[in-house]
């Protein structure tokens, strides 16, 4: 008989994913509505650590790598989401609440940035007629003279989920090998 997952895993996964996605899309919309494109406010923290809201469009991935390849990252996002669903629910990784929540964070972040990469946000830059297929970023930090890459809530969700996966891999008990039955020659 096939083991079933605990009943709370599917609602937990979709709730955490939805919360991450909604907070990400809402925050992007609110900040871009307030500041427009490539604009921002005053420094909210202004010492060695500086922080402000500053809107930016990223047509690539992490730290702006792969500019102009939003479609590739969109395809990878879809593949990642499908892979997560398969791993959690077909391969039963959702037996672990920790994995369920960590992969829900990754999924929410993935879907938030996918929404942007598909241009569904409707942001049109001067000189273009259609929405730009780029991720909307707005959290800007500086540490001394080091200017950190501008990021968004989806990125926070992705990093949180990735850190949770690393913790899981370090703290998870090692699987014991199943003893093989000896056969007579």
OpenMM code with the backbone's topology and positions (N, CA, C; nanometers):
from openmm import Vec3, app, unit

residues = "UNK UNK UNK UNK UNK UNK UNK UNK UNK UNK UNK UNK UNK UNK UNK UNK UNK UNK UNK UNK UNK UNK UNK UNK UNK UNK UNK UNK UNK UNK UNK UNK UNK UNK UNK UNK UNK UNK UNK UNK UNK UNK UNK UNK UNK UNK UNK UNK UNK UNK UNK UNK UNK UNK UNK UNK UNK UNK UNK UNK UNK UNK UNK UNK UNK UNK UNK UNK UNK UNK UNK UNK UNK UNK UNK UNK UNK UNK UNK UNK UNK UNK UNK UNK UNK UNK UNK UNK UNK UNK UNK UNK UNK UNK UNK UNK UNK UNK UNK UNK UNK UNK UNK UNK UNK UNK UNK UNK UNK UNK UNK UNK UNK UNK UNK UNK UNK UNK UNK UNK UNK UNK UNK UNK UNK UNK UNK UNK UNK UNK UNK UNK UNK UNK UNK UNK UNK UNK UNK UNK UNK UNK UNK UNK UNK UNK UNK UNK UNK UNK UNK UNK UNK UNK UNK UNK UNK UNK UNK UNK UNK UNK UNK UNK UNK UNK UNK UNK UNK UNK UNK UNK UNK UNK UNK UNK UNK UNK UNK UNK UNK UNK UNK UNK UNK".split()
positions = [
    Vec3(0.0841, -0.1189, 0.0000),
    Vec3(0.0000, 0.0000, 0.0000),
    Vec3(0.0883, 0.1249, 0.0000),
    Vec3(0.0525, 0.2224, -0.0791),
    Vec3(0.1316, 0.3443, -0.0919),
    Vec3(0.1080, 0.4370, 0.0274),
    Vec3(0.2168, 0.4837, 0.0860),
    Vec3(0.2052, 0.5754, 0.1990),
    Vec3(0.1542, 0.7104, 0.1515),
    Vec3(0.0660, 0.7675, 0.2322),
    Vec3(0.0147, 0.8996, 0.1996),
    Vec3(0.0896, 1.0037, 0.2800),
    Vec3(0.0978, 1.1206, 0.2234),
    Vec3(0.1612, 1.2327, 0.2928),
    Vec3(0.0668, 1.2850, 0.4003),
    Vec3(0.1220, 1.3481, 0.5041),
    Vec3(0.0340, 1.4124, 0.6022),
    Vec3(-0.0595, 1.5113, 0.5318),
    Vec3(-0.1822, 1.5193, 0.5776),
    Vec3(-0.2856, 1.5998, 0.5114),
    Vec3(-0.2547, 1.7486, 0.5076),
    Vec3(-0.1704, 1.7966, 0.5984),
    Vec3(-0.1437, 1.9408, 0.6022),
    Vec3(-0.0348, 1.9852, 0.5050),
    Vec3(0.0321, 1.8939, 0.4370),
    Vec3(0.1452, 1.9330, 0.3529),
    Vec3(0.1036, 2.0133, 0.2297),
    Vec3(0.0024, 1.9671, 0.1587),
    Vec3(-0.0413, 2.0391, 0.0390),
    Vec3(-0.0918, 2.1794, 0.0735),
    Vec3(-0.1812, 2.1942, 0.1733),
    Vec3(-0.2235, 2.3303, 0.2078),
    Vec3(-0.1084, 2.4153, 0.2615),
    Vec3(-0.0176, 2.3561, 0.3361),
    Vec3(0.0978, 2.4313, 0.3866),
    Vec3(0.1825, 2.4817, 0.2713),
    Vec3(0.2134, 2.3930, 0.1774),
    Vec3(0.2956, 2.4309, 0.0628),
    Vec3(0.2310, 2.5458, -0.0148),
    Vec3(0.1038, 2.5311, -0.0493),
    Vec3(0.0388, 2.6330, -0.1312),
    Vec3(0.0139, 2.7630, -0.0545),
    Vec3(-0.0072, 2.7551, 0.0765),
    Vec3(-0.0252, 2.8766, 0.1560),
    Vec3(0.1046, 2.9556, 0.1640),
    Vec3(0.2147, 2.8882, 0.1972),
    Vec3(0.3444, 2.9578, 0.2063),
    Vec3(0.3846, 3.0123, 0.0698),
    Vec3(0.3663, 2.9325, -0.0353),
    Vec3(0.3970, 2.9789, -0.1709),
    Vec3(0.3152, 3.1036, -0.2045),
    Vec3(0.1850, 3.0984, -0.1761),
    Vec3(0.0965, 3.2117, -0.2078),
    Vec3(0.1335, 3.3356, -0.1275),
    Vec3(0.1650, 3.3201, 0.0003),
    Vec3(0.2029, 3.4357, 0.0825),
    Vec3(0.3302, 3.4997, 0.0272),
    Vec3(0.4302, 3.4185, -0.0046),
    Vec3(0.5545, 3.4720, -0.0620),
    Vec3(0.5254, 3.5464, -0.1922),
    Vec3(0.4457, 3.4858, -0.2780),
    Vec3(0.4126, 3.5454, -0.4077),
    Vec3(0.3343, 3.6761, -0.3909),
    Vec3(0.2348, 3.6750, -0.3058),
    Vec3(0.1506, 3.7947, -0.2879),
    Vec3(0.2307, 3.9096, -0.2286),
    Vec3(0.3109, 3.8825, -0.1250),
    Vec3(0.3919, 3.9892, -0.0636),
    Vec3(0.4921, 4.0435, -0.1647),
    Vec3(0.5518, 3.9545, -0.2439),
    Vec3(0.6470, 3.9986, -0.3461),
    Vec3(0.5799, 4.0885, -0.4492),
    Vec3(0.4706, 4.0421, -0.5084),
    Vec3(0.4048, 4.1199, -0.6135),
    Vec3(0.3471, 4.2501, -0.5589),
    Vec3(0.2901, 4.2466, -0.4391),
    Vec3(0.2364, 4.3691, -0.3792),
    Vec3(0.3481, 4.4707, -0.3541),
    Vec3(0.4596, 4.4256, -0.2955),
    Vec3(0.5680, 4.5191, -0.2642),
    Vec3(0.6282, 4.5787, -0.3908),
    Vec3(0.6459, 4.4988, -0.4943),
    Vec3(0.6977, 4.5510, -0.6211),
    Vec3(0.6034, 4.6575, -0.6781),
    Vec3(0.4751, 4.6250, -0.6800),
    Vec3(0.3773, 4.7196, -0.7347),
    Vec3(0.3749, 4.8490, -0.6549),
    Vec3(0.3761, 4.8383, -0.5225),
    Vec3(0.3692, 4.9578, -0.4376),
    Vec3(0.4912, 5.0474, -0.4574),
    Vec3(0.6098, 4.9881, -0.4594),
    Vec3(0.7317, 5.0687, -0.4719),
    Vec3(0.7435, 5.1280, -0.6125),
    Vec3(0.7137, 5.0508, -0.7154),
    Vec3(0.7228, 5.1035, -0.8521),
    Vec3(0.6163, 5.2090, -0.8781),
    Vec3(0.5001, 5.1946, -0.8146),
    Vec3(0.3971, 5.2976, -0.8277),
    Vec3(0.4413, 5.4264, -0.7588),
    Vec3(0.5083, 5.4126, -0.6462),
    Vec3(0.5516, 5.5310, -0.5710),
    Vec3(0.6687, 5.6030, -0.6367),
    Vec3(0.7636, 5.5282, -0.6953),
    Vec3(0.8876, 5.5892, -0.7440),
    Vec3(0.9056, 5.5873, -0.8951),
    Vec3(0.8287, 5.5048, -0.9661),
    Vec3(0.8524, 5.4925, -1.1095),
    Vec3(0.9700, 5.3989, -1.1365),
    Vec3(1.0274, 5.4126, -1.2554),
    Vec3(1.1372, 5.3251, -1.2967),
    Vec3(1.2707, 5.3965, -1.2791),
    Vec3(1.3666, 5.3256, -1.2231),
    Vec3(1.5030, 5.3761, -1.1994),
    Vec3(1.5024, 5.5061, -1.1186),
    Vec3(1.4345, 5.4969, -1.0066),
    Vec3(1.4214, 5.6125, -0.9193),
    Vec3(1.4065, 5.5608, -0.7768),
    Vec3(1.4291, 5.6462, -0.6804),
    Vec3(1.4160, 5.6010, -0.5431),
    Vec3(1.4042, 5.7131, -0.4436),
    Vec3(1.3963, 5.6731, -0.3189),
    Vec3(1.3818, 5.7680, -0.2110),
    Vec3(1.5144, 5.7958, -0.1421),
    Vec3(1.5043, 5.8729, -0.0356),
    Vec3(1.6220, 5.9066, 0.0451),
    Vec3(1.6687, 5.7822, 0.1208),
    Vec3(1.7911, 5.7880, 0.1670),
    Vec3(1.8456, 5.6775, 0.2458),
    Vec3(1.7673, 5.6684, 0.3763),
    Vec3(1.7147, 5.5504, 0.4057),
    Vec3(1.6412, 5.5275, 0.5304),
    Vec3(1.7381, 5.4915, 0.6428),
    Vec3(1.8467, 5.4294, 0.6076),
    Vec3(1.9622, 5.4084, 0.6959),
    Vec3(2.0774, 5.4795, 0.6287),
    Vec3(2.1517, 5.5569, 0.7053),
    Vec3(2.2589, 5.6338, 0.6415),
    Vec3(2.3811, 5.6410, 0.7322),
    Vec3(2.4485, 5.5275, 0.7444),
    Vec3(2.5763, 5.5236, 0.8172),
    Vec3(2.6659, 5.4289, 0.7375),
    Vec3(2.7422, 5.3449, 0.8047),
    Vec3(2.8253, 5.2495, 0.7313),
    Vec3(2.7358, 5.1566, 0.6503),
    Vec3(2.6215, 5.1185, 0.7086),
    Vec3(2.5188, 5.0434, 0.6362),
    Vec3(2.4157, 5.1449, 0.5884),
    Vec3(2.3929, 5.1462, 0.4585),
    Vec3(2.2948, 5.2369, 0.4006),
    Vec3(2.1851, 5.1539, 0.3340),
    Vec3(2.0618, 5.2048, 0.3434),
    Vec3(1.9492, 5.1351, 0.2825),
    Vec3(1.8483, 5.2367, 0.2310),
    Vec3(1.7953, 5.2071, 0.1121),
    Vec3(1.6880, 5.2877, 0.0554),
    Vec3(1.6089, 5.2032, -0.0431),
    Vec3(1.4947, 5.2554, -0.0811),
    Vec3(1.4156, 5.1952, -0.1873),
    Vec3(1.4577, 5.2631, -0.3170),
    Vec3(1.4997, 5.1828, -0.4139),
    Vec3(1.5431, 5.2353, -0.5431),
    Vec3(1.5035, 5.1342, -0.6495),
    Vec3(1.4206, 5.1756, -0.7421),
    Vec3(1.3679, 5.0819, -0.8420),
    Vec3(1.4690, 5.0555, -0.9532),
    Vec3(1.4725, 4.9295, -0.9914),
    Vec3(1.5655, 4.8847, -1.0943),
    Vec3(1.5001, 4.7698, -1.1707),
    Vec3(1.5346, 4.7557, -1.2971),
    Vec3(1.4844, 4.6457, -1.3786),
    Vec3(1.6011, 4.5562, -1.4167),
    Vec3(1.5878, 4.4280, -1.3886),
    Vec3(1.6939, 4.3321, -1.4154),
    Vec3(1.6462, 4.2337, -1.5211),
    Vec3(1.7046, 4.2434, -1.6413),
    Vec3(1.6682, 4.1523, -1.7502),
    Vec3(1.7497, 4.0238, -1.7461),
    Vec3(1.8282, 4.0060, -1.6420),
    Vec3(1.9092, 3.8856, -1.6282),
    Vec3(1.8727, 3.8099, -1.5025),
    Vec3(1.9774, 3.7692, -1.4320),
    Vec3(1.9579, 3.6928, -1.3090),
    Vec3(2.0440, 3.7561, -1.1996),
    Vec3(2.0894, 3.6765, -1.1098),
    Vec3(2.1671, 3.7199, -0.9944),
    Vec3(2.2770, 3.8178, -1.0327),
    Vec3(2.2786, 3.9329, -0.9677),
    Vec3(2.3753, 4.0406, -0.9914),
    Vec3(2.3768, 4.0859, -1.1368),
    Vec3(2.2654, 4.0711, -1.2046),
    Vec3(2.2546, 4.1203, -1.3413),
    Vec3(2.3213, 4.0325, -1.4453),
    Vec3(2.3692, 3.9144, -1.4068),
    Vec3(2.4312, 3.8255, -1.5061),
    Vec3(2.3258, 3.7772, -1.6051),
    Vec3(2.3645, 3.7578, -1.7280),
    Vec3(2.2744, 3.7056, -1.8296),
    Vec3(2.1725, 3.8063, -1.8785),
    Vec3(2.2101, 3.9329, -1.8841),
    Vec3(2.1180, 4.0370, -1.9307),
    Vec3(2.0640, 4.0021, -2.0693),
    Vec3(1.9338, 4.0208, -2.0873),
    Vec3(1.8709, 3.9954, -2.2164),
    Vec3(1.8245, 3.8517, -2.2337),
    Vec3(1.8466, 3.7673, -2.1338),
    Vec3(1.8068, 3.6265, -2.1441),
    Vec3(1.6918, 3.5945, -2.0494),
    Vec3(1.5999, 3.6899, -2.0337),
    Vec3(1.4857, 3.6700, -1.9434),
    Vec3(1.4071, 3.5448, -1.9824),
    Vec3(1.3956, 3.5175, -2.1114),
    Vec3(1.3195, 3.4006, -2.1555),
    Vec3(1.3831, 3.2704, -2.1083),
    Vec3(1.5171, 3.2655, -2.1039),
    Vec3(1.5868, 3.1453, -2.0551),
    Vec3(1.5573, 3.1273, -1.9069),
    Vec3(1.5660, 3.2373, -1.8309),
    Vec3(1.5406, 3.2295, -1.6877),
    Vec3(1.3934, 3.1996, -1.6603),
    Vec3(1.3042, 3.2444, -1.7483),
    Vec3(1.1619, 3.2111, -1.7342),
    Vec3(1.1410, 3.0608, -1.7530),
    Vec3(1.2055, 3.0032, -1.8534),
    Vec3(1.1956, 2.8580, -1.8750),
    Vec3(1.2533, 2.7803, -1.7573),
    Vec3(1.3674, 2.8260, -1.7061),
    Vec3(1.4276, 2.7607, -1.5898),
    Vec3(1.3364, 2.7709, -1.4678),
    Vec3(1.2670, 2.8838, -1.4534),
    Vec3(1.1740, 2.9013, -1.3417),
    Vec3(1.0587, 2.8015, -1.3500),
    Vec3(1.0041, 2.7843, -1.4695),
    Vec3(0.8953, 2.6878, -1.4882),
    Vec3(0.9458, 2.5469, -1.4568),
    Vec3(1.0629, 2.5121, -1.5076),
    Vec3(1.1202, 2.3795, -1.4821),
    Vec3(1.1444, 2.3585, -1.3326),
    Vec3(1.1944, 2.4612, -1.2647),
    Vec3(1.2192, 2.4502, -1.1208),
    Vec3(1.0887, 2.4277, -1.0451),
    Vec3(0.9857, 2.5029, -1.0797),
    Vec3(0.8569, 2.4883, -1.0098),
    Vec3(0.7985, 2.3488, -1.0326),
    Vec3(0.8009, 2.3012, -1.1557),
    Vec3(0.7493, 2.1671, -1.1863),
    Vec3(0.8327, 2.0621, -1.1114),
    Vec3(0.9647, 2.0795, -1.1087),
    Vec3(1.0518, 1.9866, -1.0371),
    Vec3(1.0236, 1.9837, -0.8874),
    Vec3(0.9971, 2.0991, -0.8298),
    Vec3(0.9658, 2.1067, -0.6871),
    Vec3(0.8356, 2.0330, -0.6576),
    Vec3(0.7338, 2.0571, -0.7377),
    Vec3(0.6047, 1.9883, -0.7180),
    Vec3(0.6245, 1.8370, -0.7277),
    Vec3(0.6996, 1.7940, -0.8281),
    Vec3(0.7246, 1.6503, -0.8474),
    Vec3(0.7986, 1.5914, -0.7271),
    Vec3(0.9072, 1.6588, -0.6851),
    Vec3(0.9886, 1.6080, -0.5744),
    Vec3(0.9066, 1.6011, -0.4452),
    Vec3(0.8325, 1.7084, -0.4179),
    Vec3(0.7568, 1.7116, -0.2925),
    Vec3(0.6433, 1.6101, -0.2891),
    Vec3(0.5661, 1.6032, -0.3956),
    Vec3(0.4414, 1.5278, -0.3888),
    Vec3(0.4454, 1.3927, -0.4607),
    Vec3(0.5218, 1.3777, -0.5654),
    Vec3(0.5326, 1.2467, -0.6303),
    Vec3(0.6402, 1.1618, -0.5625),
    Vec3(0.7499, 1.2248, -0.5282),
    Vec3(0.8604, 1.1533, -0.4628),
    Vec3(0.8507, 1.1559, -0.3103),
    Vec3(0.7460, 1.2188, -0.2591),
    Vec3(0.7117, 1.2195, -0.1163),
    Vec3(0.8094, 1.2943, -0.0264),
    Vec3(0.8842, 1.3896, -0.0801),
    Vec3(0.9716, 1.4718, 0.0047),
    Vec3(0.8899, 1.5562, 0.1013),
    Vec3(0.7609, 1.5745, 0.0720),
    Vec3(0.6741, 1.6530, 0.1592),
    Vec3(0.6438, 1.5811, 0.2903),
    Vec3(0.6965, 1.4612, 0.3100),
    Vec3(0.6868, 1.3975, 0.4410),
    Vec3(0.7533, 1.4879, 0.5446),
    Vec3(0.8526, 1.5628, 0.5019),
    Vec3(0.9227, 1.6568, 0.5888),
    Vec3(0.8558, 1.7936, 0.5810),
    Vec3(0.8092, 1.8433, 0.6946),
    Vec3(0.7509, 1.9781, 0.6984),
    Vec3(0.8575, 2.0815, 0.6637),
    Vec3(0.9804, 2.0593, 0.7090),
    Vec3(1.0911, 2.1524, 0.6816),
    Vec3(1.1118, 2.1674, 0.5310),
    Vec3(1.1188, 2.0545, 0.4602),
    Vec3(1.1359, 2.0600, 0.3143),
    Vec3(1.0144, 2.1233, 0.2470),
    Vec3(0.8968, 2.0947, 0.2978),
    Vec3(0.7757, 2.1529, 0.2410),
    Vec3(0.7800, 2.3050, 0.2483),
    Vec3(0.8163, 2.3589, 0.3654),
    Vec3(0.8201, 2.5038, 0.3830),
    Vec3(0.9351, 2.5657, 0.3040),
    Vec3(1.0524, 2.5021, 0.3078),
    Vec3(1.1671, 2.5592, 0.2355),
    Vec3(1.1407, 2.5630, 0.0857),
    Vec3(1.0834, 2.4576, 0.0317),
    Vec3(1.0554, 2.4553, -0.1122),
    Vec3(0.9356, 2.5439, -0.1480),
    Vec3(0.8477, 2.5688, -0.0531),
    Vec3(0.7397, 2.6654, -0.0760),
    Vec3(0.7973, 2.8065, -0.0863),
    Vec3(0.8966, 2.8378, -0.0028),
    Vec3(0.9628, 2.9693, -0.0127),
    Vec3(1.0305, 2.9840, -0.1491),
    Vec3(1.1011, 2.8796, -0.1909),
    Vec3(1.1671, 2.8818, -0.3220),
    Vec3(1.0621, 2.8987, -0.4323),
    Vec3(0.9507, 2.8270, -0.4211),
    Vec3(0.8452, 2.8354, -0.5226),
    Vec3(0.7835, 2.9741, -0.5294),
    Vec3(0.7541, 3.0319, -0.4141),
    Vec3(0.6967, 3.1665, -0.4125),
    Vec3(0.7891, 3.2681, -0.4767),
    Vec3(0.9177, 3.2605, -0.4435),
    Vec3(1.0151, 3.3513, -0.5045),
    Vec3(1.0303, 3.3276, -0.6539),
    Vec3(1.0317, 3.2016, -0.6915),
    Vec3(1.0436, 3.1661, -0.8327),
    Vec3(0.9254, 3.2199, -0.9130),
    Vec3(0.8051, 3.2017, -0.8607),
    Vec3(0.6857, 3.2483, -0.9320),
    Vec3(0.6783, 3.4006, -0.9367),
    Vec3(0.7229, 3.4676, -0.8303),
    Vec3(0.7236, 3.6143, -0.8299),
    Vec3(0.8144, 3.6711, -0.9372),
    Vec3(0.9334, 3.6157, -0.9476),
    Vec3(1.0257, 3.6642, -1.0507),
    Vec3(0.9838, 3.6174, -1.1901),
    Vec3(0.9203, 3.5002, -1.1998),
    Vec3(0.8684, 3.4533, -1.3289),
    Vec3(0.7613, 3.5494, -1.3809),
    Vec3(0.6728, 3.5926, -1.2945),
    Vec3(0.5688, 3.6892, -1.3309),
    Vec3(0.6323, 3.8113, -1.3975),
    Vec3(0.7410, 3.8605, -1.3373),
    Vec3(0.8098, 3.9772, -1.3935),
    Vec3(0.8788, 3.9442, -1.5253),
    Vec3(0.9447, 3.8290, -1.5311),
    Vec3(1.0190, 3.7926, -1.6531),
    Vec3(0.9272, 3.7753, -1.7730),
    Vec3(0.8016, 3.7457, -1.7461),
    Vec3(0.7044, 3.7336, -1.8551),
    Vec3(0.6452, 3.8695, -1.8938),
    Vec3(0.6830, 3.9745, -1.8211),
    Vec3(0.6340, 4.1090, -1.8516),
    Vec3(0.4920, 4.1329, -1.8057),
    Vec3(0.4408, 4.0486, -1.7164),
    Vec3(0.3018, 4.0605, -1.6718),
    Vec3(0.2779, 4.1807, -1.5810),
    Vec3(0.3854, 4.2413, -1.5313),
    Vec3(0.3739, 4.3575, -1.4431),
    Vec3(0.3277, 4.4824, -1.5167),
    Vec3(0.3466, 4.4871, -1.6468),
    Vec3(0.2993, 4.5997, -1.7273),
    Vec3(0.3906, 4.7208, -1.7294),
    Vec3(0.5125, 4.7112, -1.6734),
    Vec3(0.6040, 4.8257, -1.6727),
    Vec3(0.6574, 4.8479, -1.8140),
    Vec3(0.6369, 4.9695, -1.8644),
    Vec3(0.6853, 5.0063, -1.9977),
    Vec3(0.7906, 5.1142, -1.9811),
    Vec3(0.9070, 5.0904, -2.0372),
    Vec3(1.0139, 5.1895, -2.0291),
    Vec3(1.0052, 5.2809, -2.1511),
    Vec3(1.0511, 5.4053, -2.1372),
    Vec3(1.0460, 5.4981, -2.2513),
    Vec3(1.1138, 5.4384, -2.3749),
    Vec3(1.0480, 5.4568, -2.4885),
    Vec3(1.1022, 5.4065, -2.6151),
    Vec3(1.0536, 5.2676, -2.6509),
    Vec3(0.9776, 5.2031, -2.5612),
    Vec3(0.9232, 5.0710, -2.5914),
    Vec3(0.7714, 5.0776, -2.5908),
    Vec3(0.7102, 4.9875, -2.6654),
    Vec3(0.5646, 4.9846, -2.6725),
    Vec3(0.5041, 4.8753, -2.5855),
    Vec3(0.5827, 4.7750, -2.5524),
    Vec3(0.5321, 4.6629, -2.4736),
    Vec3(0.6029, 4.6581, -2.3383),
    Vec3(0.5400, 4.5923, -2.2405),
    Vec3(0.6045, 4.5813, -2.1086),
    Vec3(0.7399, 4.5115, -2.1188),
    Vec3(0.8340, 4.5621, -2.0405),
    Vec3(0.9675, 4.5040, -2.0393),
    Vec3(0.9651, 4.3707, -1.9650),
    Vec3(1.0364, 4.2740, -2.0184),
    Vec3(1.0443, 4.1422, -1.9561),
    Vec3(1.1665, 4.1425, -1.8654),
    Vec3(1.1462, 4.1981, -1.7469),
    Vec3(1.2555, 4.2142, -1.6515),
    Vec3(1.1999, 4.2064, -1.5097),
    Vec3(1.2839, 4.1605, -1.4191),
    Vec3(1.2461, 4.1516, -1.2783),
    Vec3(1.2553, 4.2898, -1.2148),
    Vec3(1.1526, 4.3252, -1.1388),
    Vec3(1.1497, 4.4527, -1.0679),
    Vec3(1.2199, 4.4370, -0.9331),
    Vec3(1.3282, 4.5097, -0.9150),
    Vec3(1.4037, 4.5088, -0.7899),
    Vec3(1.3942, 4.6461, -0.7251),
    Vec3(1.4055, 4.6506, -0.5912),
    Vec3(1.3917, 4.7809, -0.5263),
    Vec3(1.4596, 4.7937, -0.3902),
    Vec3(1.5148, 4.6882, -0.3345),
    Vec3(1.5819, 4.6963, -0.2046),
    Vec3(1.7308, 4.7199, -0.2285),
    Vec3(1.7788, 4.8376, -0.1896),
    Vec3(1.9153, 4.8799, -0.2215),
    Vec3(1.9953, 4.8996, -0.0928),
    Vec3(2.1013, 4.8214, -0.0763),
    Vec3(2.1900, 4.8317, 0.0394),
    Vec3(2.3307, 4.8683, -0.0057),
    Vec3(2.3981, 4.9433, 0.0790),
    Vec3(2.5411, 4.9679, 0.0638),
    Vec3(2.6072, 4.9377, 0.1977),
    Vec3(2.7234, 4.8759, 0.1912),
    Vec3(2.8027, 4.8446, 0.3110),
    Vec3(2.9375, 4.9127, 0.2929),
    Vec3(2.9560, 5.0242, 0.3608),
    Vec3(3.0761, 5.1030, 0.3377),
    Vec3(3.0761, 5.1513, 0.1939),
    Vec3(3.1816, 5.1146, 0.1199),
    Vec3(3.1882, 5.1535, -0.0211),
    Vec3(3.1340, 5.0449, -0.1146),
    Vec3(3.0920, 4.9312, -0.0571),
    Vec3(3.0411, 4.8196, -0.1374),
    Vec3(2.8917, 4.8371, -0.1623),
    Vec3(2.8550, 4.8413, -0.2888),
    Vec3(2.7168, 4.8571, -0.3312),
    Vec3(2.6596, 4.7186, -0.3611),
    Vec3(2.5704, 4.6688, -0.2750),
    Vec3(2.5106, 4.5374, -0.2942),
    Vec3(2.4121, 4.5414, -0.4098),
    Vec3(2.3938, 4.4296, -0.4780),
    Vec3(2.2969, 4.4212, -0.5884),
    Vec3(2.1565, 4.4524, -0.5361),
    Vec3(2.0817, 4.5298, -0.6123),
    Vec3(1.9446, 4.5635, -0.5745),
    Vec3(1.8597, 4.4364, -0.5919),
    Vec3(1.7720, 4.4097, -0.4939),
    Vec3(1.6952, 4.2858, -0.4964),
    Vec3(1.5514, 4.3115, -0.4537),
    Vec3(1.4736, 4.2038, -0.4385),
    Vec3(1.3310, 4.2166, -0.4062),
    Vec3(1.2888, 4.1091, -0.3069),
    Vec3(1.1610, 4.1064, -0.2723),
    Vec3(1.1092, 4.0093, -0.1761),
    Vec3(1.1191, 3.8674, -0.2314),
    Vec3(1.0985, 3.8477, -0.3603),
    Vec3(1.1123, 3.7141, -0.4199),
    Vec3(1.2530, 3.6604, -0.3957),
    Vec3(1.3526, 3.7459, -0.4089),
    Vec3(1.4908, 3.7040, -0.3847),
    Vec3(1.5117, 3.6645, -0.2383),
    Vec3(1.4480, 3.7375, -0.1474),
    Vec3(1.4569, 3.7026, -0.0047),
    Vec3(1.3958, 3.5642, 0.0180),
    Vec3(1.2830, 3.5373, -0.0442),
    Vec3(1.2184, 3.4062, -0.0316),
    Vec3(1.3061, 3.2954, -0.0890),
    Vec3(1.3648, 3.3202, -0.2053),
    Vec3(1.4536, 3.2212, -0.2668),
    Vec3(1.5740, 3.1909, -0.1779),
    Vec3(1.6363, 3.2943, -0.1253),
    Vec3(1.7545, 3.2752, -0.0405),
    Vec3(1.7163, 3.2069, 0.0902),
    Vec3(1.6043, 3.2459, 0.1491),
    Vec3(1.5584, 3.1815, 0.2719),
    Vec3(1.5357, 3.0325, 0.2486),
    Vec3(1.4661, 2.9986, 0.1400),
    Vec3(1.4431, 2.8581, 0.1070),
    Vec3(1.5727, 2.7829, 0.0825),
    Vec3(1.6669, 2.8460, 0.0130),
    Vec3(1.7960, 2.7812, -0.0140),
    Vec3(1.8737, 2.7574, 0.1157),
    Vec3(1.8725, 2.8540, 0.2058),
    Vec3(1.9409, 2.8368, 0.3344),
    Vec3(1.8748, 2.7233, 0.4134),
    Vec3(1.7424, 2.7191, 0.4111),
    Vec3(1.6728, 2.6103, 0.4799),
    Vec3(1.7101, 2.4742, 0.4210),
    Vec3(1.7260, 2.4670, 0.2893),
    Vec3(1.7677, 2.3411, 0.2259),
    Vec3(1.9094, 2.3026, 0.2675),
    Vec3(1.9980, 2.4016, 0.2787),
    Vec3(2.1348, 2.3724, 0.3240),
    Vec3(2.1348, 2.3222, 0.4682),
    Vec3(2.0559, 2.3867, 0.5531),
    Vec3(2.0462, 2.3424, 0.6930),
    Vec3(1.9934, 2.1995, 0.6967),
    Vec3(1.8928, 2.1706, 0.6174),
    Vec3(1.8364, 2.0356, 0.6109),
    Vec3(1.9432, 1.9347, 0.5699),
    Vec3(2.0231, 1.9691, 0.4699),
    Vec3(2.1235, 1.8737, 0.4215),
    Vec3(2.2330, 1.8491, 0.5253),
    Vec3(2.2631, 1.9496, 0.6067),
    Vec3(2.3668, 1.9345, 0.7094),
    Vec3(2.3127, 1.8599, 0.8314),
    Vec3(2.1902, 1.8882, 0.8702),
    Vec3(2.1354, 1.8330, 0.9939),
    Vec3(2.0550, 1.7047, 0.9770),
    Vec3(2.0202, 1.6699, 0.8544),
    Vec3(1.9403, 1.5494, 0.8320),
    Vec3(2.0218, 1.4255, 0.8676),
    Vec3(1.9589, 1.3308, 0.9347),
    Vec3(2.0326, 1.2080, 0.9667),
    Vec3(2.0673, 1.1311, 0.8390),
    Vec3(2.1835, 1.0694, 0.8415),
    Vec3(2.2261, 0.9924, 0.7248),
    Vec3(2.1364, 0.8699, 0.7109),
    Vec3(2.1007, 0.8398, 0.5874),
    Vec3(2.0176, 0.7223, 0.5640),
    Vec3(2.1017, 0.5973, 0.5851),
    Vec3(2.0427, 0.5014, 0.6543),
    Vec3(2.1103, 0.3754, 0.6775),
    Vec3(2.0890, 0.2848, 0.5565),
    Vec3(2.1968, 0.2217, 0.5087),
    Vec3(2.1781, 0.1329, 0.3936),
    Vec3(2.0917, 0.0124, 0.4323),
    Vec3(2.0091, -0.0301, 0.3390),
    Vec3(1.9237, -0.1461, 0.3612),
    Vec3(2.0086, -0.2710, 0.3401),
    Vec3(2.0145, -0.3602, 0.4404),
    Vec3(2.0958, -0.4806, 0.4231),
    Vec3(2.0411, -0.5681, 0.3102),
    Vec3(2.1311, -0.6198, 0.2306),
    Vec3(2.0952, -0.7070, 0.1191),
    Vec3(2.0887, -0.8505, 0.1683),
    Vec3(1.9896, -0.9217, 0.1199),
    Vec3(1.9783, -1.0628, 0.1554),
    Vec3(2.0888, -1.1391, 0.0842),
    Vec3(2.1529, -1.2295, 0.1587),
    Vec3(2.2600, -1.3081, 0.0976),
    Vec3(2.1973, -1.4233, 0.0218),
    Vec3(2.2542, -1.4487, -0.0929),
    Vec3(2.2056, -1.5599, -0.1736),
    Vec3(2.3084, -1.6714, -0.1716),
    Vec3(2.2597, -1.7923, -0.1714),
    Vec3(2.3482, -1.9097, -0.1716),
    Vec3(2.3993, -1.9336, -0.3138),
    Vec3(2.5277, -1.9698, -0.3266),
    Vec3(2.5794, -1.9967, -0.4615),
    Vec3(2.5254, -2.1219, -0.5225),
] * unit.nanometer
topology = app.Topology()
chain = topology.addChain("A")
for resn in residues:
    res = topology.addResidue(resn, chain)
    for name in ("N", "CA", "C"):
        topology.addAtom(name, app.Element.getBySymbol(name[0]), res)
